[in-house]
Amino acid sequence: MSNNNSYLPSEIANNIENNVKEEVKFKDFFFDETTGKFSGQVVEGVEALKGWIYFALRIARYRYPIYSWNYGCELETVINKTYDEEYLNSEVKRFIEEALLINPYITSIDDVSVEKENEKLNVSCKVETKYGDLYVSI
């Protein structure tokens, strides 16, 4: 009978640790919201997610064939409509969650606030990510 140490718990744990791949950080080009332009600089983590979130919430879902039907947001469907405040708040939260939670680096959406001014909808929320929290206003 051979003495094989690979069955020891410490060896099994080492093998598991060595085989676990490190999660790849989310990377994207830096998007400057004030100028509306990409800088060409590649950023990671929260900074990369800011640009992704910006576009995911502003691109109308199902409108442009270049984008997947999983990408974009349906917020425009509640603008200019007369809804009960509670219903409007729940729909806006649902639309934001559907738009953002497809990204595996975003873990939850909280503190959604909706203000309706005639034909304008002001929305803010907290986006919890694997890299930290972001506060978003659109």
C-alpha positions, 0 to 999 in steps of 0.5 A, spaced: 500 500 500 502 506 497 503 512 502 499 518 498 498 524 501 493 527 496 488 524 500 489 528 506 485 534 508 490 539 507 492 537 501 485 537 498 484 544 501 491 546 497 488 543 490 482 546 491 485 553 492 490 552 486 484 550 482 479 556 484 480 562 478 480 569 480 474 573 478 476 578 473 475 585 474 469 589 470 473 593 465 470 598 461 472 605 457 472 611 462 465 615 460 465 622 463 458 624 464 459 631 464 462 631 457 458 625 454 464 622 451 469 616 452 476 618 454 479 612 451 482 610 458 480 603 461 478 603 468 476 597 473 471 596 478 466 602 480 469 607 475 467 602 469 460 600 472 458 607 472 459 608 464 455 601 464 450 603 468 449 610 465 447 607 458 443 601 461 438 606 464 438 611 458 438 606 452 430 604 451 430 596 451 427 593 445 428 599 440 434 598 437 436 592 434 443 592 435 442 591 442 440 585 445 433 585 448 436 583 455 440 590 455 436 597 456 431 600 460 423 601 459 423 607 464 420 611 458 414 607 458 411 610 464 413 617 462 407 622 460 402 616 463 398 617 469 399 612 474 398 612 482 404 614 485 405 607 489 404 603 482 409 608 479 414 607 484 414 599 484 414 599 476 420 604 476 424 600 481 422 593 477 425 597 470 431 599 474 432 592 477 431 588 470 436 593 467 441 593 472 441 586 475 443 582 469 450 585 470 453 580 475 457 585 478 451 589 481 448 585 487 442 589 488 438 596 487 435 600 493 432 606 496 429 608 489 426 615 489 421 617 484 419 624 482 414 626 477 414 633 474 409 633 468 413 630 462 419 629 466 421 623 471 427 624 476 429 617 479 435 616 484 437 610 487 443 606 490 446 601 486 450 595 490 456 592 487 461 587 488 466 593 489 462 598 493 455 602 493 454 607 487 448 613 487 445 614 481 440 619 478 437 620 472 
